[in-house]
Amino acid sequence: MTSTSTAGHVRAAGHGGAAEAGGPTGEAYVREWVHGWAVSRAAAPPEPRPWGWWVTVGLPQHVGRYVFGGIGEGVREEDVRAVTAAPAGRGTQLKIVADPARVVPWFAPGWEPFGEGDRVMARDLGAGDTAPGPAPSGYRLSLWTRADVTHVLVTTAAGDFAARGQVGVSGPSATVDQIETAEAHRRRGLGSYVMRHLHAAARAAGAERAVLACTPAGRTLYTAVGWRDVSPFTNARYVGTKD
């Protein structure tokens, strides 16, 4: 199955993130993140559920994911308990934009949290988001766009991997994804260079704002290039029970 509009399918989250002045609510960030992520990873279109979405991913260790549409206190205990108690296959993941300390105790047996300190962040895009200049000395830039996804790759002059990132655009929003810098090339400004290219590409494609999910290691970089914190983020996978 495929989805078109999510309107009317996701339960109002009540006490979810407050709206920016003139901007989206916290729940809108979740909606924009899941749709942009599906574009970025070439996953199936998110399928609406009463509590959020199911996304078919199609990888051996990541067959699909449940993504809850609420944020923070707007995530309902009865929904989490119902979803995690339903039959699930190994390779199924769960994504909730809320503090793990609040939602993990609601998990049924067989679900294992992973990651620690992850966050969802957002950034407005504007006319100032233009592509930076040439790659830093000693590096080469490759940039290409296919099917609403722009990829940025930085290599050494010899062709060794140095840094990368990509952004999937879905309507007025974009999801920044797969940001990585090789350990030997960190602290040289490559992460910021990649991010500025992604901001410019998303803006040129018509996006007005961007959202991402990140680990604590990436949060410093994103803050430095203008991103703001939205919420804690919970990841879990189904590993089965021993019974």
C-alpha positions as CSV (number, residue, x, y, z in Angstrom):
1,M,0.0,0.0,0.0
2,T,1.0,3.6,-0.4
3,S,0.0,6.8,1.2
4,T,-0.8,10.2,-0.2
5,S,-2.0,12.7,2.4
6,T,-1.6,12.0,6.2
7,A,-4.3,14.5,7.1
8,G,-6.8,13.0,9.4
9,H,-4.8,9.9,10.0
10,V,-2.5,10.9,12.8
11,R,-4.0,11.6,16.2
12,A,-3.4,15.1,17.5
13,A,-0.6,14.9,20.0
14,G,-1.9,17.3,22.5
15,H,1.1,18.5,24.4
16,G,3.6,17.9,21.6
17,G,6.2,20.5,20.6
18,A,5.0,24.1,20.5
19,A,4.9,25.9,17.2
20,E,7.6,28.3,16.1
21,A,6.3,31.8,15.4
22,G,4.6,31.3,12.0
23,G,6.2,27.8,11.7
24,P,5.2,24.2,12.1
25,T,4.3,22.4,15.3
26,G,6.4,19.6,16.7
27,E,4.1,17.0,15.2
28,A,4.7,18.6,11.8
29,Y,8.4,18.1,12.2
30,V,7.8,14.4,12.8
31,R,5.6,14.2,9.7
32,E,8.2,16.0,7.6
33,W,11.1,13.9,8.9
34,V,9.4,10.6,8.2
35,H,8.4,11.5,4.6
36,G,11.8,13.1,3.8
37,W,13.6,10.1,5.3
38,A,11.6,7.7,3.1
39,V,12.6,9.8,0.1
40,S,16.3,9.9,1.1
41,R,16.5,6.1,1.7
42,A,14.3,5.2,-1.3
43,A,12.0,3.4,1.1
44,A,8.3,2.8,0.4
45,P,6.0,5.8,1.0
46,P,4.9,6.0,4.7
47,E,1.6,4.3,5.3
48,P,-0.7,6.2,7.7
49,R,-1.7,4.4,10.9
50,P,-3.9,5.8,13.8
51,W,-0.8,6.5,15.8
52,G,1.6,7.5,13.1
53,W,3.1,5.6,10.1
54,W,4.6,2.3,9.0
55,V,7.5,2.5,6.5
56,T,8.7,-0.5,4.5
57,V,12.5,-0.2,4.2
58,G,13.4,-3.6,2.7
59,L,16.8,-4.3,4.2
60,P,17.7,-7.7,5.9
61,Q,18.4,-6.0,9.3
62,H,15.8,-3.2,8.8
63,V,12.7,-4.6,7.1
64,G,10.6,-1.7,8.2
65,R,9.9,0.8,10.9
66,Y,7.0,2.1,13.0
67,V,7.2,5.9,13.4
68,F,4.9,7.5,16.0
69,G,3.3,10.8,15.0
70,G,3.2,12.4,18.4
71,I,6.1,14.2,20.1
72,G,7.0,14.4,23.8
73,E,4.0,14.1,26.1
74,G,1.8,13.8,23.0
75,V,3.0,10.2,22.6
76,R,0.2,8.0,24.1
77,E,1.1,5.1,26.4
78,E,-1.8,3.0,25.1
79,D,-0.5,3.4,21.5
80,V,3.0,2.3,22.4
81,R,1.8,-0.7,24.4
82,A,-0.5,-1.7,21.6
83,V,2.1,-1.4,18.8
84,T,4.9,-3.2,20.7
85,A,2.5,-6.0,21.8
86,A,1.4,-6.8,18.2
87,P,3.3,-9.4,16.2
88,A,6.5,-8.1,14.7
89,G,9.4,-9.7,12.8
90,R,13.1,-9.3,13.5
91,G,14.4,-6.4,11.6
92,T,11.5,-4.2,12.6
93,Q,12.4,-0.9,14.2
94,L,10.5,1.7,16.2
95,K,11.1,5.4,16.2
96,I,9.5,7.8,18.8
97,V,10.2,11.5,19.1
98,A,10.2,11.4,22.9
99,D,12.5,10.8,25.9
100,P,13.4,7.1,26.2
101,A,13.0,7.4,30.0
102,R,9.3,8.0,29.4
103,V,8.4,5.6,26.6
104,V,10.7,2.6,26.9
105,P,8.9,1.3,30.1
106,W,5.8,0.9,27.9
107,F,7.5,-1.6,25.5
108,A,6.3,-5.1,25.4
109,P,8.9,-7.9,25.8
110,G,11.2,-8.4,22.7
111,W,11.9,-4.8,22.0
112,E,15.4,-3.5,22.6
113,P,16.3,0.2,22.7
114,F,19.5,1.3,21.0
115,G,21.4,4.6,20.8
116,E,21.7,7.0,23.6
117,G,21.2,10.8,23.7
118,D,19.8,11.0,20.1
119,R,17.8,14.1,19.2
120,V,15.6,15.5,16.5
121,M,16.7,18.9,15.2
122,A,15.3,21.4,12.7
123,R,16.4,24.4,10.7
124,D,14.8,27.1,8.6
125,L,16.2,27.6,5.1
126,G,16.4,31.0,3.5
127,A,18.0,33.0,0.8
128,G,21.3,33.0,2.6
129,D,21.7,29.3,2.2
130,T,23.9,29.3,-0.9
131,A,26.5,26.7,-1.9
132,P,30.0,27.3,-0.4
133,G,33.0,27.8,-2.6
134,P,35.4,25.1,-3.8
135,A,36.4,22.1,-1.6
136,P,39.1,22.8,1.0
137,S,42.6,22.4,-0.2
138,G,43.5,18.8,-0.8
139,Y,40.0,17.6,-1.3
140,R,37.5,17.1,-4.2
141,L,33.8,17.6,-4.2
142,S,31.2,15.4,-6.0
143,L,27.6,16.5,-5.9
144,W,24.6,14.8,-7.7
145,T,20.8,14.7,-7.5
146,R,18.5,11.9,-8.4
147,A,14.8,11.4,-7.6
148,D,14.6,14.3,-5.1
149,V,17.8,13.2,-3.2
150,T,21.0,15.3,-3.4
151,H,24.2,13.5,-2.4
152,V,27.4,15.3,-1.4
153,L,30.7,13.5,-1.3
154,V,34.1,14.8,-0.4
155,T,37.2,12.8,-1.2
156,T,40.9,13.4,-1.0
157,A,42.8,14.3,-4.2
158,A,43.7,10.6,-4.4
159,G,40.1,9.6,-4.2
160,D,39.9,8.3,-0.5
161,F,36.6,8.9,1.3
162,A,36.6,11.9,3.6
163,A,33.0,13.0,4.2
164,R,29.5,12.7,2.9
165,G,25.8,13.5,3.4
166,Q,22.5,13.6,1.6
167,V,19.1,15.3,1.7
168,G,15.7,14.1,0.6
169,V,13.2,16.8,-0.3
170,S,9.4,16.3,0.2
171,G,7.3,19.3,-0.6
172,P,8.3,22.4,1.5
173,S,10.6,20.4,3.8
174,A,13.8,18.3,3.6
175,T,15.4,15.6,5.7
176,V,19.2,15.7,6.1
177,D,20.6,12.2,6.4
178,Q,23.7,10.0,6.4
179,I,26.1,12.6,7.5
180,E,29.6,11.1,8.0
181,T,33.2,12.2,8.2
182,A,36.1,9.7,8.2
183,E,38.0,9.8,11.5
184,A,41.2,10.8,9.8
185,H,39.6,13.8,8.3
186,R,37.7,15.2,11.2
187,R,38.1,18.7,12.7
188,R,39.0,20.1,9.2
189,G,35.6,21.8,8.5
190,L,34.4,19.1,6.1
191,G,31.2,18.4,8.1
192,S,30.2,22.0,7.9
193,Y,31.1,22.2,4.3
194,V,28.9,19.2,3.5
195,M,26.0,20.6,5.5
196,R,26.2,24.0,3.7
197,H,25.9,22.2,0.4
198,L,22.9,20.2,1.6
199,H,21.2,23.4,2.9
200,A,21.7,25.1,-0.5
201,A,20.5,22.1,-2.5
202,A,17.4,21.7,-0.3
203,R,16.6,25.4,-0.7
204,A,17.1,25.3,-4.4
205,A,14.7,22.4,-4.6
206,G,12.0,24.5,-2.9
207,A,12.3,23.4,0.7
208,E,11.7,26.1,3.3
209,R,12.9,24.1,6.3
210,A,14.8,20.9,7.2
211,V,14.8,18.3,9.9
212,L,17.1,15.5,11.0
213,A,17.6,12.9,13.7
214,C,21.1,12.7,15.1
215,T,23.4,11.2,17.7
216,P,25.2,13.3,20.4
217,A,28.3,13.2,18.3
218,G,26.6,15.1,15.4
219,R,24.7,17.5,17.5
220,T,27.6,19.9,18.0
221,L,28.1,20.2,14.2
222,Y,24.5,20.8,13.5
223,T,24.2,23.4,16.2
224,A,27.2,25.2,14.7
225,V,25.5,25.5,11.3
226,G,22.2,26.9,12.6
227,W,20.1,23.9,13.7
228,R,17.9,24.0,16.8
229,D,16.9,21.2,19.1
230,V,13.3,19.9,18.8
231,S,13.1,16.8,21.1
232,P,14.8,13.7,22.4
233,F,14.5,10.7,20.2
234,T,14.0,7.0,21.0
235,N,15.2,4.1,18.8
236,A,14.3,0.4,19.3
237,R,14.4,-2.8,17.4
238,Y,12.5,-6.1,17.7
239,V,14.9,-8.9,18.8
240,G,12.2,-11.4,19.8
241,T,11.7,-13.2,23.1
242,K,13.4,-16.3,24.5
243,D,10.2,-18.2,25.0
